[in-house]
């Protein structure tokens, strides 16, 4: 009887080891497959192909205008070696009381590589996602 138990235990160990080996092989295959899929889905993505929109207030005020032109804001980015894909005018989407001399919410919006967002932030440009109600408008 002891040999029957030993034989059953040995068969159990063999089948458990086979199962474990198959599981590890499957897990390895799945990891390789996932890596290949990730490589194909990402393609040749580099940090310059993903873009982020940043903005900066123009500093213009109601009734008097003024502020920094969008071209000057763009020059700030370019002089700091930040690639600008697009430049647009916009509004921050906030409500302002109609009072001469107070902010009018005009912003400059720039699309830059996501890898350069930190450098743009150091220059005072913030992620456009911070202004959920912002909108692109024609430059005046």
N, C-alpha and C positions, 0 to 999 in steps of 0.2 A: 504494500500500500504506500509505503514511503517513496518507492520509486515512481509510482503513478503520480504522486503529488509533485515530486521533483521534475518529472517529465512534463507535467502540465505547467509548472512554474517556468521551466526553460522555454516551452513553447510560447508562453505569455511574454517572456522577456524578448524573444526573437521577434514576435509579431509587434511588440511595442517599439523595439529598435527599428524595425522596418518602417513602421508608421512614422516615427520621429524622423528618420532619414528622408522619407518621401515628403514630409511636411517642410523640412529644411530646404530640400531641393525646390519645392514649389514656391516657398517664400523667396528664395534666391532668384528664381525665374521671374516671379512677380516684381521683385525690386528692379531687375534688369529691364523688364518690360516697361515699368513705370518711368525709369530713367530715360529710356528711348522715346517714350511718348512725350515726356517733358521736353526733351531736346528738340523733337520735331515740332511741338506746339510753340516753342519759343523761337525756333528758327535762329536767325542771326540777330536777335534782339540785343542792342547795346544801349547804354544809358542815354545816348543822344536821340534815340528814336522814340522814347517815351517823353511826353511833354506835359508841362503843368502851366496853368495860368496864374500869373501874379499880378498884383495891382499896386498902385501908389496914388495917394490923393494929389490932385493937381495944386491944391492950396488956393483955388479961386474962391471968390465970395460973391454973394448975391448983390446985384445992382452994379457992381464995379468990375466983375470978372477977375482978370489977372491970373496969377498962378503960374505954374511951370508948364510950358508946352509939352505935348507928347513927344516931340522930336528930341527935346532936351532930356526927358526921362529915358528915352531909348538910348541916347548917347551915353548916359550914365552906365547902363548895362553893357553896352558894346565896349566902352573904355575899360571896363573891368573884365573884359574877355568872356562875357556871357553872351551866348548866341541867342538872338531874338528871331523867332520864327514868324510871329505876327505881332503887330502893334495896333491897338484899337482904343477908341475913347469909350467911356462908359459912365454910368451913375451907380452909386452904391446901393440904391433902392431904399434908403432910409427917408423918413418924412422930416422935413425941416420947416420951421416957422418962417413965414415970409417977412424977413427982417433984413434990411440992407446991412451989409458988412459981415453977415454970418455965412457959414459954410454953405455951399450949394451941392455938395456930394459928388462933384465931378472927379472921376478917376481915370488913370491911364492903365490899360490892361495889356499885358504882354505874355506871349506864349514862349516859354523857355524850356530847355532840356531839364528833366527832373533832377538830373545829377548836379545841376547848377543852381537849384532852388535855394540852397543854403547861402551861396554867395549873393544871390539876389536879395535874400532876407537881410543880410548884413548891410545892404545898401538902403534898406527901408521899404523894400517891396514885400508884400504879404501875400499868402495864398488866396486866390479869388474865392476858394471854397469857404473862407471866413465870412464872406458876404453873400448869403444865400439868395437875397433879393436883387443882387446886382444885375445890370443889363448893359449890353453893348449898345452904344448910340453913335450916330454919325458925328465925326469931329467937326467943330465949328471954327 
